[in-house]
Amino acid sequence: MSHQSTKLIPPQERLIMALDVPSVEEARELVERLGDAVHFYKVGMELFMAGDYFGLIEWLKARGKRVFVDLKFFDVPATVGRAVRALSQRGVDFATVHGNDAIMEAAAANKGELKILAVTVLTSLDRGDLDDLGFDCDVQKLVLSRAKRALALGCDGVISSGLEVPLLREEVDHKLLVISPGIRPVENRPADDQKRVVTVEDAFKNGADYIVVGRPIRDAADPRAEALRVQAQIASVFGG
């Protein structure tokens, strides 16, 4: 059964490229190399520690790119609220939060035009990891519970493996944005730390609104060609 997204999102913006590189200079070089093959970028913790993080965000915005700040805010609710309020003035599109209801509620109350995405279960975790962390419940049930609470508390969407998206689409209001990381090509899948992964086509047929792709594009012999290949797969799913 297909749960394909019907939101009015330009197909070329459904690909979010993870700028997981060690320096701002390398990030800019990669963005310039990718050119018009990528319209949406995720900037996370590695770049935050690398230098002029907000300068990079301004540089991306000046080039017409959309920006997803992936810092997974997790702190005292009042602190998260203030951080989100400050970030909302930067003109970015998405930001992630982690944590309990009070943290998600504080983020949502201070988001302005920023869309807040709640992390459900990291795609680098599997059942054994959750057992180690003390989560005595099924992965799908945990994802569903967090997604329902996030939407009720004013968040706009969730980060969720494509494996759990069909259940979200069956059980949660479709206004929920779903962003699926851990996307891997069906052929020549690299060995890495992502455990709960899906292909580009499956992620969107399962109901994802956006996908996040990092290493398969970044580490390709020709990153631009690989990004264009992913964009072609997305266009084929959405009739482009």
C-alpha positions as CSV (number, residue, x, y, z in Angstrom):
1,M,0.0,0.0,0.0
2,S,1.4,3.4,-1.0
3,H,1.2,6.3,1.5
4,Q,3.0,8.7,-0.9
5,S,3.1,12.3,0.2
6,T,0.6,14.7,-1.4
7,K,2.0,17.9,0.1
8,L,2.8,20.7,-2.3
9,I,6.5,20.5,-2.0
10,P,8.7,21.1,-5.2
11,P,10.1,17.6,-5.9
12,Q,13.7,19.0,-6.2
13,E,13.4,20.3,-2.6
14,R,12.4,16.9,-1.2
15,L,16.1,15.9,-1.2
16,I,18.0,17.3,1.8
17,M,21.7,16.9,1.6
18,A,23.5,16.4,4.9
19,L,26.6,18.6,5.0
20,D,28.5,16.3,7.2
21,V,32.0,17.5,6.6
22,P,34.7,18.7,9.0
23,S,35.1,22.3,7.9
24,V,33.1,25.3,6.6
25,E,35.5,25.6,3.7
26,E,34.8,21.9,2.7
27,A,31.1,22.5,3.1
28,R,31.2,25.5,0.7
29,E,33.3,23.6,-1.8
30,L,30.8,20.7,-1.8
31,V,27.8,23.1,-2.2
32,E,29.4,24.8,-5.1
33,R,30.3,21.4,-6.7
34,L,26.7,20.2,-6.3
35,G,25.3,23.5,-7.8
36,D,21.6,23.3,-8.8
37,A,21.5,19.5,-8.1
38,V,20.7,20.2,-4.4
39,H,18.3,22.9,-3.1
40,F,18.1,22.0,0.6
41,Y,20.9,21.4,3.1
42,K,21.2,20.0,6.6
43,V,23.9,21.5,8.8
44,G,24.6,19.7,12.0
45,M,26.8,19.3,15.0
46,E,30.1,18.6,13.1
47,L,29.9,21.9,11.3
48,F,28.7,23.7,14.5
49,M,32.0,22.8,16.1
50,A,34.0,23.7,13.0
51,G,33.9,27.5,12.9
52,D,31.6,30.1,11.3
53,Y,28.4,28.1,11.5
54,F,26.0,31.0,11.2
55,G,28.1,32.6,8.5
56,L,27.7,29.3,6.5
57,I,23.9,29.5,7.0
58,E,23.8,33.1,5.7
59,W,26.0,32.0,2.8
60,L,23.6,29.2,1.9
61,K,20.6,31.5,2.2
62,A,22.2,34.1,-0.1
63,R,22.4,31.3,-2.7
64,G,18.7,30.6,-2.5
65,K,19.2,27.3,-0.5
66,R,16.8,26.1,2.2
67,V,18.5,25.2,5.5
68,F,17.8,22.6,8.1
69,V,19.6,23.1,11.4
70,D,20.1,19.7,13.0
71,L,21.4,20.3,16.5
72,K,18.8,18.2,18.3
73,F,18.2,20.7,21.1
74,F,18.0,18.9,24.5
75,D,18.1,20.9,27.7
76,V,16.0,22.6,30.3
77,P,12.8,23.6,28.5
78,A,13.3,27.3,29.1
79,T,16.8,27.1,27.6
80,V,15.6,25.2,24.6
81,G,12.8,27.8,24.2
82,R,15.3,30.7,24.2
83,A,17.6,28.8,21.7
84,V,14.7,28.2,19.3
85,R,13.6,31.8,19.6
86,A,17.1,33.0,18.7
87,L,17.4,30.5,15.8
88,S,14.0,31.6,14.4
89,Q,15.6,35.0,13.6
90,R,18.1,33.3,11.3
91,G,15.8,32.6,8.5
92,V,16.3,28.8,8.5
93,D,13.6,26.4,7.6
94,F,13.8,23.3,10.0
95,A,15.3,22.6,13.3
96,T,15.4,19.4,15.4
97,V,14.6,18.9,19.1
98,H,15.0,15.9,21.3
99,G,13.6,15.1,24.7
100,N,10.3,15.1,26.6
101,D,7.0,16.8,26.3
102,A,8.1,20.0,28.1
103,I,11.1,20.4,25.8
104,M,9.0,19.9,22.6
105,E,6.3,22.3,23.9
106,A,8.9,25.0,24.7
107,A,10.4,24.7,21.3
108,A,7.0,24.9,19.6
109,A,6.0,27.9,21.6
110,N,9.0,29.9,20.4
111,K,9.4,28.7,16.8
112,G,7.9,31.6,14.9
113,E,8.1,30.7,11.2
114,L,10.7,28.0,11.9
115,K,9.4,24.4,11.6
116,I,10.2,22.2,14.6
117,L,11.0,18.5,14.0
118,A,11.0,16.1,16.9
119,V,13.5,13.2,16.8
120,T,11.8,9.9,17.3
121,V,14.3,7.1,17.3
122,L,17.8,7.6,15.7
123,T,18.3,5.5,12.6
124,S,21.6,4.4,14.0
125,L,19.8,2.5,16.8
126,D,18.2,-0.9,16.6
127,R,16.2,-3.1,19.0
128,G,19.3,-4.1,20.9
129,D,20.4,-0.5,21.4
130,L,17.0,0.5,22.7
131,D,17.1,-2.4,25.2
132,D,20.5,-1.1,26.4
133,L,19.0,2.4,26.8
134,G,16.1,1.1,28.9
135,F,13.3,1.5,26.3
136,D,11.2,-1.6,27.0
137,C,8.9,-1.2,24.0
138,D,8.6,-1.9,20.3
139,V,10.5,0.6,18.0
140,Q,7.4,1.3,15.9
141,K,5.3,2.0,19.1
142,L,7.9,4.3,20.4
143,V,8.1,6.2,17.1
144,L,4.3,6.5,16.9
145,S,4.0,7.6,20.5
146,R,6.6,10.4,20.1
147,A,5.1,11.5,16.8
148,K,1.6,11.8,18.2
149,R,2.9,13.8,21.2
150,A,5.1,16.0,19.1
151,L,2.2,17.1,16.8
152,A,-0.2,17.6,19.8
153,L,2.4,19.8,21.5
154,G,2.8,22.1,18.4
155,C,5.7,20.6,16.6
156,D,5.5,20.4,12.8
157,G,7.0,17.1,12.1
158,V,9.3,14.3,13.0
159,I,12.6,12.6,12.0
160,S,11.8,9.0,11.4
161,S,13.3,6.0,9.6
162,G,11.4,5.2,6.4
163,L,10.7,1.8,8.0
164,E,8.3,3.4,10.5
165,V,6.7,5.9,8.1
166,P,3.8,3.7,6.9
167,L,2.5,3.4,10.5
168,L,2.8,7.1,11.0
169,R,0.7,7.8,7.9
170,E,-1.9,5.3,9.1
171,E,-2.1,6.6,12.6
172,V,-1.2,10.3,12.6
173,D,-2.7,13.4,10.9
174,H,-1.2,13.8,7.5
175,K,-0.3,17.4,8.2
176,L,2.7,15.9,10.1
177,L,5.9,16.5,8.2
178,V,8.0,13.3,8.0
179,I,11.7,13.6,7.2
180,S,13.5,10.3,6.7
181,P,17.3,10.0,7.2
182,G,19.5,6.9,6.7
183,I,18.6,6.7,3.0
184,R,20.9,4.3,1.1
185,P,21.0,3.2,-2.6
186,V,19.7,-0.3,-3.2
187,E,23.0,-1.2,-4.9
188,N,26.4,-1.1,-3.4
189,R,25.2,-0.2,0.1
190,P,28.2,0.9,2.2
191,A,28.9,-0.6,5.6
192,D,28.3,2.2,8.1
193,D,26.6,3.1,11.4
194,Q,23.1,3.3,9.9
195,K,21.0,0.2,10.8
196,R,17.4,1.0,9.9
197,V,17.6,2.2,6.3
198,V,15.5,2.3,3.1
199,T,16.0,3.2,-0.5
200,V,14.9,6.5,-2.0
201,E,11.8,5.1,-3.7
202,D,10.7,3.1,-0.7
203,A,11.0,6.1,1.6
204,F,8.7,8.2,-0.5
205,K,6.2,5.4,-1.2
206,N,6.1,4.7,2.5
207,G,5.0,8.4,3.0
208,A,8.1,10.5,3.7
209,D,7.9,14.2,2.7
210,Y,11.6,14.7,2.6
211,I,14.7,12.4,2.7
212,V,18.1,13.2,4.1
213,V,21.1,11.8,2.1
214,G,24.6,12.4,3.2
215,R,27.4,9.9,2.6
216,P,26.1,8.3,-0.6
217,I,26.4,11.7,-2.3
218,R,29.3,13.1,-0.4
219,D,31.5,10.1,-0.9
220,A,30.6,9.4,-4.5
221,A,33.3,9.7,-7.2
222,D,31.1,12.4,-8.7
223,P,28.8,13.9,-6.0
224,R,26.9,16.1,-8.4
225,A,26.1,13.1,-10.7
226,E,25.0,11.1,-7.7
227,A,22.7,13.9,-6.4
228,L,21.2,14.2,-9.9
229,R,20.6,10.5,-9.9
230,V,18.7,10.8,-6.6
231,Q,16.8,13.7,-7.9
232,A,15.8,11.6,-11.0
233,Q,14.5,8.9,-8.7
234,I,12.5,11.4,-6.7
235,A,11.1,12.9,-9.9
236,S,10.0,9.4,-11.1
237,V,8.1,8.8,-7.8
238,F,6.3,12.1,-8.1
239,G,5.6,12.0,-11.8
240,G,8.3,14.5,-12.8
